[in-house]
Amino acid sequence: MNKIVFIFVLLVSVLLGSTGITPVMAQDFIETYEDQRLEAKTFDGNSWEKLSKELDYSGKPKETKPRETPDLTPPDTPPDTDPFDFPDLSPLFQVILAIVVLSLLAWLIFTFIQNNELKITPPEEGTVADDQVDLSQVRRLEEELDRRDVNPFLAKAEQEENYHLAVRLHYLALLKQLHQQKLIQWKKDRTNRFYLNQMRQQESYQNFRDLTLTFEQVWYGNHYPAQAEYQDIKAAFQLYRQGLQSLTTA
């Protein structure tokens, strides 16, 4: 042991000499080191036992506890529910119940619309003054022929010498009369050929066919008759309508 200390002191002396520390100072250091006493440390067995219990010498990786996912659903928010989802009922019965409920709802809506829809009441026949007749509304007159009076429009067309339009109005008045006498079934957007087929079994079919041809030549042929020609056409329509009227009174 002394040899080791001597060698250590010698090395230290060489190092200290290079740094300016003298051998005397090194000797004092050695004597001071030798005079020191080692204090015995007491071993705390209880602390060691407590610490050793927490140590794991098995070499196995520690088990990690699953991380709990926080519940982000607000406590006062009710879960989404389907109004037609009845968990205690069979799927077939749920479908039938849903159809019944929807059918009842559709029926209620339809009934409400029917009872509250706005109905435009057309003007009563014979109540339109001549100065209030608008010939641009002839299209509407044709669509509501069974409820409208043609005579005010016809008088207005003759007053303005619009004989082209007057021939059309004569034909509309004839169709309305045939409908009222149940010789044809008038309906909006039906063609003249349809009415000819309905009148085919009537004795007056040929006259009706001639008047239909006259109307089509004037209206669809863009023919504008003069006053004299118009009077002849007007007379033919009036004669035929008078004959139809006589059938009703007979």
Backbone bond lengths (Angstrom), bond angles and torsions (degrees), N, CA, C in turn:
res aa  C-N    CA-C-N  psi(-1)  N-CA   C-N-CA  omega(-1)  CA-C   N-CA-C  phi
1 M - - - 1.469 - - 1.517 111.06 -
2 N 1.378 116.98 -40.83 1.465 120.41 -179.70 1.512 111.07 -65.73
3 K 1.398 116.27 -35.00 1.462 118.81 177.65 1.522 110.84 -62.86
4 I 1.304 115.45 -41.00 1.474 118.67 179.71 1.507 111.05 -64.58
5 V 1.354 115.34 -41.57 1.469 119.47 178.65 1.506 110.31 -65.13
6 F 1.355 117.50 -39.20 1.474 121.51 -179.31 1.528 110.05 -63.38
7 I 1.349 113.50 -46.05 1.480 116.73 179.84 1.521 110.66 -63.00
8 F 1.318 116.27 -41.24 1.469 120.42 178.95 1.499 111.20 -61.46
9 V 1.380 115.56 -42.09 1.478 119.79 -179.19 1.506 109.75 -66.71
10 L 1.367 116.34 -38.56 1.455 119.73 179.64 1.525 110.81 -62.36
11 L 1.300 116.87 -44.73 1.471 120.19 179.16 1.521 111.05 -63.63
12 V 1.317 114.03 -41.19 1.475 117.51 179.12 1.497 110.83 -64.16
13 S 1.390 116.40 -37.45 1.476 120.39 -179.39 1.509 110.03 -63.96
14 V 1.354 115.40 -41.17 1.468 118.16 178.99 1.515 110.99 -63.69
15 L 1.325 115.97 -43.61 1.467 119.15 179.78 1.504 111.86 -66.75
16 L 1.318 116.07 -40.37 1.464 119.12 -179.21 1.512 110.72 -69.84
17 G 1.345 115.70 -31.85 1.455 118.46 178.43 1.501 111.34 -64.17
18 S 1.305 114.75 -35.58 1.459 117.16 178.64 1.506 112.09 -71.85
19 T 1.322 115.76 -18.55 1.466 119.32 -179.76 1.506 112.68 -102.64
20 G 1.361 118.15 0.22 1.469 120.77 177.50 1.492 113.50 97.98
21 I 1.348 119.60 7.48 1.473 121.26 178.56 1.522 107.62 -93.49
22 T 1.308 119.66 130.56 1.478 125.59 -173.43 1.504 110.43 -82.44
23 P 1.368 118.85 159.78 1.461 122.48 176.74 1.507 113.51 -61.86
24 V 1.333 115.68 -28.77 1.471 118.43 178.07 1.498 110.73 -62.81
25 M 1.307 115.21 -42.98 1.464 120.51 179.50 1.505 109.38 -65.11
26 A 1.321 118.14 -37.34 1.459 121.50 177.82 1.507 111.16 -66.69
27 Q 1.423 116.56 -39.37 1.448 119.60 178.60 1.511 110.88 -63.01
28 D 1.337 116.59 -40.76 1.474 119.96 177.44 1.507 111.25 -61.61
29 F 1.283 115.95 -37.51 1.473 119.73 179.51 1.533 111.67 -65.77
30 I 1.359 114.79 -39.38 1.469 119.47 -179.53 1.511 110.27 -67.14
31 E 1.354 116.28 -42.81 1.458 119.36 179.41 1.519 110.65 -63.68
32 T 1.318 115.29 -40.14 1.466 118.28 179.12 1.513 110.38 -64.17
33 Y 1.335 117.48 -39.14 1.474 122.45 179.54 1.523 111.91 -64.09
34 E 1.371 114.68 -41.14 1.458 119.29 -179.35 1.510 112.27 -69.29
35 D 1.329 116.33 -30.34 1.470 119.65 -178.08 1.525 112.61 -78.10
36 Q 1.336 116.75 -15.75 1.477 118.10 -178.38 1.517 110.82 -69.12
37 R 1.298 116.21 145.00 1.459 122.96 178.50 1.546 109.77 -108.32
38 L 1.289 113.49 138.06 1.465 119.31 177.64 1.508 110.18 -85.16
39 E 1.300 114.83 129.84 1.462 120.09 179.42 1.514 109.17 -92.29
40 A 1.268 116.26 129.32 1.483 120.94 179.09 1.519 109.75 -74.14
41 K 1.293 115.25 132.95 1.464 121.38 179.35 1.529 109.37 -97.80
42 T 1.261 115.87 136.22 1.476 120.67 178.22 1.530 109.50 -83.81
43 F 1.325 118.29 145.00 1.471 125.04 -179.18 1.530 109.12 -99.33
44 D 1.330 115.92 122.49 1.471 122.25 -179.54 1.525 108.62 -87.97
45 G 1.273 117.18 98.55 1.471 121.23 -178.11 1.524 113.59 -67.32
46 N 1.330 117.36 -36.14 1.481 120.30 -179.22 1.524 111.61 -64.09
47 S 1.323 116.40 -40.93 1.469 119.34 179.66 1.515 110.77 -66.60
48 W 1.334 116.28 -41.69 1.473 120.09 179.11 1.520 111.64 -62.34
49 E 1.337 115.55 -41.75 1.470 118.97 -179.90 1.534 111.19 -64.81
50 K 1.310 115.62 -38.66 1.479 119.74 179.35 1.515 111.20 -65.76
51 L 1.366 115.79 -41.38 1.456 118.93 -179.11 1.526 111.86 -72.67
52 S 1.338 116.57 -34.71 1.466 119.76 -177.19 1.520 112.15 -69.06
53 K 1.329 117.57 -25.67 1.466 120.34 178.05 1.534 111.80 -66.68
54 E 1.331 116.74 -28.91 1.454 120.58 -177.96 1.526 112.68 -84.63
55 L 1.344 117.63 -7.68 1.452 121.42 -178.49 1.517 110.10 -90.23
56 D 1.317 116.85 141.41 1.457 123.33 179.68 1.520 108.60 -115.09
57 Y 1.376 116.60 113.87 1.452 122.03 -177.90 1.529 112.39 -101.64
58 S 1.347 116.74 9.25 1.469 119.06 -176.80 1.523 113.06 -75.91
59 G 1.321 118.11 -20.80 1.467 121.51 -178.47 1.515 114.16 81.60
60 K 1.347 119.02 -1.30 1.467 121.74 178.91 1.518 110.09 -80.99
61 P 1.369 116.79 144.93 1.483 118.69 177.57 1.519 110.68 -67.37
62 K 1.265 114.23 145.58 1.464 119.16 179.55 1.519 110.74 -68.81
63 E 1.326 114.68 140.18 1.460 120.40 177.66 1.527 109.41 -75.72
64 T 1.327 114.36 131.14 1.468 119.30 178.66 1.518 109.32 -96.74
65 K 1.280 115.88 131.21 1.465 121.08 178.70 1.522 110.18 -72.28
66 P 1.344 117.47 137.59 1.482 119.29 177.89 1.508 110.84 -60.99
67 R 1.332 112.10 139.34 1.464 118.35 -178.48 1.518 110.32 -78.21
68 E 1.279 116.05 126.30 1.463 120.32 -178.83 1.519 109.92 -75.79
69 T 1.352 115.18 130.45 1.464 120.68 178.22 1.524 109.33 -85.71
70 P 1.298 116.99 124.04 1.477 117.70 -178.24 1.522 111.15 -68.09
71 D 1.290 116.86 145.14 1.465 123.46 178.44 1.522 108.58 -81.19
72 L 1.346 115.32 109.17 1.473 120.41 -176.78 1.514 112.72 -89.91
73 T 1.319 119.01 -0.42 1.471 121.43 -179.31 1.522 109.51 -73.88
74 P 1.337 116.56 124.77 1.472 118.00 177.65 1.522 110.31 -58.97
75 P 1.310 116.17 140.00 1.477 118.47 -176.44 1.515 113.56 -64.04
76 D 1.351 117.23 -28.41 1.463 119.45 -175.44 1.517 112.72 -93.58
77 T 1.351 118.57 -1.17 1.469 121.11 -177.16 1.515 109.37 -88.69
78 P 1.328 118.96 117.08 1.471 120.09 179.41 1.511 110.12 -72.01
79 P 1.313 118.98 147.21 1.479 120.90 178.03 1.505 110.87 -65.42
80 D 1.364 114.67 152.68 1.466 120.02 177.96 1.516 109.79 -64.57
81 T 1.305 115.08 131.48 1.466 120.23 -179.30 1.508 109.49 -127.38
82 D 1.300 116.89 145.36 1.455 124.07 176.70 1.522 108.11 -91.18
83 P 1.352 119.19 124.54 1.464 119.88 -178.11 1.512 113.20 -61.28
84 F 1.355 116.47 -21.81 1.464 119.60 -179.33 1.532 111.50 -105.43
85 D 1.340 117.11 15.64 1.456 120.30 179.30 1.519 109.17 -98.07
86 F 1.301 116.08 107.08 1.458 122.00 178.90 1.528 107.32 -116.56
87 P 1.350 117.95 100.53 1.459 120.21 -173.20 1.519 113.57 -63.57
88 D 1.325 118.00 -24.51 1.456 120.22 -177.31 1.519 112.88 -85.79
89 L 1.352 117.94 -2.88 1.451 120.92 -178.13 1.521 110.12 -108.22
90 S 1.316 115.83 153.75 1.458 120.41 178.50 1.526 109.40 -70.72
91 P 1.334 118.31 154.35 1.487 120.87 -179.98 1.515 112.62 -57.50
92 L 1.327 118.50 -38.93 1.459 120.81 -179.73 1.518 111.15 -64.49
93 F 1.323 115.88 -43.24 1.465 119.04 -179.78 1.526 111.00 -67.46
94 Q 1.340 116.68 -33.68 1.464 119.77 176.62 1.521 111.02 -62.91
95 V 1.346 116.36 -42.06 1.467 120.32 179.26 1.520 110.56 -63.86
96 I 1.338 116.74 -44.17 1.467 120.45 179.86 1.514 110.78 -63.11
97 L 1.325 116.95 -42.54 1.465 120.55 179.72 1.522 111.31 -63.88
98 A 1.345 116.24 -40.08 1.464 119.43 179.24 1.523 111.05 -64.95
99 I 1.342 117.71 -39.92 1.468 121.14 178.98 1.524 110.42 -64.01
100 V 1.317 117.08 -41.49 1.466 120.50 179.96 1.524 110.64 -63.66
101 V 1.332 116.48 -44.37 1.473 119.89 -179.08 1.524 111.09 -64.15
102 L 1.345 116.64 -44.50 1.467 120.15 -179.55 1.529 111.35 -66.60
103 S 1.313 117.50 -37.18 1.469 120.55 178.29 1.526 110.80 -65.10
104 L 1.319 115.82 -41.53 1.462 119.44 178.37 1.520 110.87 -64.38
105 L 1.329 116.47 -40.69 1.460 119.92 178.72 1.520 111.23 -64.54
106 A 1.337 117.06 -42.35 1.469 120.54 178.68 1.522 111.18 -63.34
107 W 1.336 116.75 -38.98 1.469 120.41 179.14 1.525 111.01 -65.52
108 L 1.317 117.42 -39.91 1.466 120.58 178.78 1.522 111.12 -64.86
109 I 1.345 116.38 -41.33 1.471 119.63 179.11 1.525 110.81 -65.35
110 F 1.334 116.60 -42.72 1.459 120.66 179.91 1.525 111.01 -63.33
111 T 1.343 116.53 -42.10 1.466 120.50 179.02 1.524 111.03 -64.06
112 F 1.340 116.58 -39.62 1.464 119.98 -179.74 1.527 110.94 -65.45
113 I 1.345 116.23 -42.42 1.458 119.66 -179.48 1.525 110.86 -64.77
114 Q 1.349 116.19 -41.67 1.469 119.49 -179.80 1.515 111.98 -64.12
115 N 1.317 117.03 -38.18 1.464 120.67 -176.97 1.513 112.91 -79.43
116 N 1.325 117.22 -16.85 1.462 119.54 -174.55 1.518 113.80 -121.55
117 E 1.336 118.59 3.91 1.455 119.89 -179.25 1.529 110.54 -68.54
118 L 1.306 115.39 147.62 1.461 121.34 -179.84 1.519 109.18 -85.02
119 K 1.275 116.70 122.42 1.458 121.93 179.45 1.521 109.38 -108.04
120 I 1.315 115.30 126.76 1.466 120.76 178.61 1.516 108.08 -87.73
121 T 1.291 116.24 114.05 1.458 121.03 -179.65 1.513 109.70 -84.56
122 P 1.316 117.86 118.43 1.462 119.78 -179.60 1.518 110.55 -68.01
123 P 1.294 117.82 155.45 1.461 119.85 178.93 1.524 111.23 -62.36
124 E 1.311 116.14 144.38 1.467 121.18 -179.95 1.521 110.23 -69.16
125 E 1.327 114.93 150.80 1.451 120.40 -178.77 1.530 110.84 -63.15
126 G 1.317 113.81 136.26 1.462 119.19 175.93 1.502 114.58 83.25
127 T 1.375 118.47 2.69 1.462 120.22 -177.59 1.530 112.24 -101.42
128 V 1.338 117.88 -3.68 1.461 120.82 -178.32 1.516 109.63 -89.85
129 A 1.318 116.16 123.24 1.460 120.64 178.57 1.523 109.94 -75.17
130 D 1.333 115.77 154.22 1.471 120.21 -176.91 1.520 112.08 -61.05
131 D 1.347 116.90 -35.93 1.452 119.62 -178.06 1.529 112.40 -77.64
132 Q 1.330 116.89 -6.78 1.468 120.64 179.10 1.532 112.34 -103.25
133 V 1.312 117.66 -1.13 1.460 121.33 -178.42 1.524 109.04 -77.71
134 D 1.333 116.40 130.42 1.461 123.09 177.76 1.519 107.25 -113.67
135 L 1.326 116.39 110.01 1.455 119.86 -177.19 1.531 112.74 -66.66
136 S 1.336 117.80 -15.00 1.464 119.64 176.81 1.526 111.51 -72.76
137 Q 1.351 116.71 -10.39 1.460 120.91 179.78 1.532 112.52 -95.40
138 V 1.328 116.84 16.37 1.465 119.80 -179.72 1.523 110.76 -63.10
139 R 1.308 116.92 -35.16 1.462 119.98 178.55 1.523 110.97 -59.60
140 R 1.320 116.16 -42.62 1.465 119.94 177.25 1.519 110.59 -67.00
141 L 1.329 116.44 -36.95 1.460 120.59 176.97 1.528 110.21 -59.45
142 E 1.310 116.69 -42.05 1.462 120.63 -179.67 1.525 111.29 -66.21
143 E 1.341 117.97 -33.70 1.458 121.20 179.54 1.528 112.21 -74.85
144 E 1.318 117.66 -23.64 1.466 121.59 -179.51 1.530 110.16 -118.96
145 L 1.314 115.67 38.87 1.462 120.85 -172.31 1.521 112.35 -60.48
146 D 1.327 118.37 -35.34 1.460 120.44 -177.59 1.515 112.77 -71.97
147 R 1.337 118.07 -10.39 1.470 120.85 -178.08 1.528 113.14 -122.27
148 R 1.312 117.60 -1.89 1.460 120.13 -175.88 1.518 110.47 -115.69
149 D 1.346 115.24 156.00 1.462 122.54 179.20 1.529 108.84 -97.73
150 V 1.312 116.61 125.17 1.461 121.84 -177.11 1.528 111.72 -81.89
151 N 1.333 117.79 -27.61 1.472 121.66 -171.21 1.524 113.91 -56.58
152 P 1.352 120.59 -42.60 1.478 118.06 178.93 1.523 112.63 -61.76
153 F 1.316 117.65 -37.79 1.460 121.03 178.97 1.534 110.51 -68.83
154 L 1.333 116.04 -38.81 1.460 120.03 179.49 1.531 110.97 -64.62
155 A 1.337 115.58 -42.42 1.476 119.43 178.83 1.528 110.86 -64.35
156 K 1.331 116.20 -38.15 1.463 119.86 179.74 1.527 110.82 -66.51
157 A 1.322 117.74 -40.79 1.465 121.14 179.24 1.522 111.23 -64.73
158 E 1.338 117.28 -41.33 1.466 120.00 177.81 1.512 110.72 -66.62
159 Q 1.321 117.48 -37.04 1.458 121.13 179.69 1.524 110.47 -63.07
160 E 1.332 117.22 -37.47 1.460 121.70 179.72 1.530 111.72 -88.85
161 E 1.343 116.96 4.65 1.460 123.31 -179.94 1.531 112.18 57.71
162 N 1.309 114.30 33.52 1.460 120.86 176.00 1.536 107.22 -92.79
163 Y 1.321 117.06 75.52 1.458 122.17 -173.64 1.542 111.41 -72.48
164 H 1.301 116.08 -24.49 1.462 119.47 175.49 1.532 110.40 -61.23
165 L 1.310 116.29 -47.57 1.459 120.84 178.31 1.524 111.12 -72.59
166 A 1.323 117.63 -33.63 1.462 120.72 -178.46 1.534 111.23 -62.10
167 V 1.334 118.30 -37.13 1.465 120.87 177.86 1.532 110.01 -63.04
168 R 1.292 115.89 -40.46 1.475 118.96 177.35 1.519 110.62 -62.41
169 L 1.315 117.41 -42.67 1.460 121.04 -179.72 1.534 111.46 -65.83
170 H 1.323 117.75 -35.05 1.461 120.33 174.63 1.535 110.68 -60.87
171 Y 1.313 116.26 -40.30 1.464 119.71 -179.08 1.533 110.71 -69.71
172 L 1.347 117.09 -38.35 1.462 120.05 176.91 1.524 110.90 -64.08
173 A 1.330 116.92 -41.03 1.463 119.82 178.18 1.530 110.69 -63.22
174 L 1.337 117.41 -36.23 1.456 120.74 177.82 1.523 111.45 -66.42
175 L 1.323 117.94 -43.71 1.463 121.12 177.98 1.532 111.38 -61.34
176 K 1.327 116.28 -39.34 1.462 118.76 179.05 1.518 110.92 -64.47
177 Q 1.326 117.56 -41.56 1.465 120.78 179.58 1.531 110.76 -64.94
178 L 1.324 117.15 -41.93 1.466 120.12 178.25 1.531 110.78 -63.27
179 H 1.318 116.90 -35.97 1.470 121.04 178.31 1.526 110.50 -68.20
180 Q 1.341 116.22 -42.73 1.460 119.69 -179.78 1.531 111.85 -65.47
181 Q 1.319 116.63 -31.67 1.462 120.64 178.76 1.531 112.21 -89.22
182 K 1.350 114.33 7.99 1.474 121.25 175.44 1.531 112.70 60.49
183 L 1.307 116.46 29.37 1.457 120.36 174.56 1.533 111.22 -88.14
184 I 1.327 116.88 -24.07 1.469 122.18 173.24 1.524 107.47 -136.97
185 Q 1.307 115.18 165.55 1.462 121.60 174.50 1.532 107.42 -111.46
186 W 1.326 114.19 94.71 1.470 117.78 -177.42 1.525 110.34 -72.01
187 K 1.312 114.30 142.36 1.465 120.93 174.88 1.512 108.21 -155.04
188 K 1.308 114.54 143.61 1.461 120.10 -178.96 1.533 110.18 -58.33
189 D 1.326 115.64 139.23 1.463 124.83 175.97 1.531 113.62 75.90
190 R 1.315 118.34 5.84 1.465 119.03 173.00 1.524 109.37 -79.73
191 T 1.321 115.93 148.44 1.460 121.13 -175.10 1.529 111.20 -88.18
192 N 1.339 114.68 164.35 1.462 119.28 176.61 1.532 111.18 -63.76
193 R 1.318 117.22 -32.22 1.463 119.98 178.25 1.524 111.46 -62.21
194 F 1.307 116.11 -33.26 1.466 119.59 177.99 1.530 110.38 -64.85
195 Y 1.349 116.83 -43.21 1.467 119.87 179.82 1.528 111.26 -69.77
196 L 1.336 117.18 -33.35 1.461 119.41 175.81 1.527 111.24 -62.83
197 N 1.319 116.53 -40.23 1.463 119.82 177.90 1.527 111.80 -65.24
198 Q 1.340 116.30 -35.65 1.456 119.14 178.50 1.532 111.74 -70.55
199 M 1.320 117.12 -30.39 1.467 121.22 -178.26 1.526 112.44 -90.91
200 R 1.297 119.06 0.80 1.460 122.01 -172.26 1.532 112.26 -61.34
201 Q 1.289 118.69 -31.81 1.460 121.69 -177.68 1.530 112.99 -88.00
202 Q 1.325 117.36 -2.61 1.462 120.60 -179.71 1.537 110.67 -85.92
203 E 1.343 115.36 150.61 1.473 120.35 179.41 1.519 111.61 -64.39
204 S 1.297 116.37 -31.20 1.477 120.35 -177.85 1.531 111.88 -89.51
205 Y 1.304 117.45 17.88 1.469 120.50 -176.44 1.534 111.94 -59.18
206 Q 1.351 117.08 -43.13 1.456 120.08 -175.92 1.525 111.53 -63.94
207 N 1.343 116.09 -40.56 1.467 119.18 178.02 1.537 110.64 -64.61
208 F 1.309 115.64 -42.10 1.473 119.50 178.13 1.530 110.60 -63.30
209 R 1.310 116.83 -38.18 1.460 121.07 178.93 1.537 110.27 -64.88
210 D 1.340 116.85 -41.63 1.466 120.12 179.60 1.526 111.20 -64.45
211 L 1.329 116.59 -42.47 1.465 119.68 179.22 1.535 110.95 -66.49
212 T 1.335 116.25 -36.67 1.470 119.72 176.85 1.523 110.50 -63.55
213 L 1.325 117.61 -42.12 1.456 121.51 179.05 1.528 111.00 -64.78
214 T 1.355 116.35 -40.17 1.471 120.01 177.91 1.520 110.87 -61.35
215 F 1.328 115.91 -46.14 1.473 120.22 179.06 1.529 111.00 -59.92
216 E 1.315 118.58 -45.43 1.458 121.29 -177.76 1.523 111.74 -65.96
217 Q 1.331 116.98 -35.90 1.475 119.55 178.48 1.526 111.08 -66.55
218 V 1.335 116.21 -38.09 1.471 119.98 -179.64 1.526 110.47 -74.76
219 W 1.341 116.00 -50.76 1.478 119.61 -171.40 1.519 112.13 -77.40
220 Y 1.320 116.65 -55.67 1.464 119.11 -176.58 1.528 112.41 -80.02
221 G 1.325 116.48 -20.01 1.465 119.56 176.23 1.509 113.14 -89.01
222 N 1.361 116.86 4.10 1.468 121.73 179.19 1.530 111.27 54.01
223 H 1.333 114.53 42.91 1.465 119.96 178.48 1.527 108.62 -96.36
224 Y 1.325 115.86 131.20 1.470 121.78 -179.73 1.537 107.96 -113.36
225 P 1.335 116.30 96.27 1.477 119.39 -175.10 1.525 111.35 -70.24
226 A 1.297 114.18 149.75 1.472 119.86 173.71 1.524 108.45 -75.73
227 Q 1.341 115.86 175.37 1.468 120.02 -175.41 1.526 111.59 -62.18
228 A 1.313 118.25 -43.39 1.463 120.73 -177.78 1.528 110.81 -64.01
229 E 1.325 116.98 -44.91 1.463 119.70 178.44 1.515 111.26 -64.29
230 Y 1.301 115.68 -37.95 1.462 119.36 179.31 1.522 111.30 -63.23
231 Q 1.332 117.01 -39.87 1.457 119.57 -179.23 1.533 111.04 -62.14
232 D 1.319 116.90 -37.19 1.468 119.83 176.99 1.534 110.64 -65.34
233 I 1.331 116.47 -42.21 1.474 119.87 179.13 1.524 110.18 -65.40
234 K 1.318 116.36 -41.87 1.455 120.92 179.55 1.525 110.60 -61.24
235 A 1.329 117.40 -43.96 1.458 121.75 179.88 1.528 111.26 -61.37
236 A 1.330 117.83 -39.25 1.466 121.39 179.72 1.528 110.91 -64.30
237 F 1.326 117.60 -41.68 1.470 121.15 178.12 1.530 110.45 -65.87
238 Q 1.339 116.67 -45.00 1.464 119.49 -178.04 1.529 111.66 -63.99
239 L 1.335 116.87 -39.55 1.463 120.30 179.25 1.529 111.26 -63.77
240 Y 1.288 116.38 -43.66 1.466 119.84 -180.00 1.527 111.03 -65.63
241 R 1.319 117.52 -40.58 1.459 120.15 -179.33 1.530 111.24 -68.37
242 Q 1.324 116.19 -35.81 1.473 118.76 176.74 1.527 111.04 -64.15
243 G 1.337 115.97 -37.43 1.453 119.14 177.15 1.522 111.59 -65.17
244 L 1.321 117.61 -38.67 1.463 120.34 176.68 1.526 111.05 -65.32
245 Q 1.329 116.49 -38.36 1.456 120.24 -179.96 1.519 111.50 -65.41
246 S 1.326 116.04 -35.71 1.459 119.64 179.14 1.526 111.44 -66.22
247 L 1.313 117.01 -30.52 1.463 119.85 176.68 1.509 111.88 -65.25
248 T 1.316 115.99 -31.07 1.461 119.73 -179.01 1.517 111.73 -76.63
249 T 1.334 117.28 -38.69 1.452 121.51 -178.58 1.519 113.04 -80.67
250 A 1.347 115.85 -14.57 1.485 119.29 -177.25 1.524 110.50 -70.99
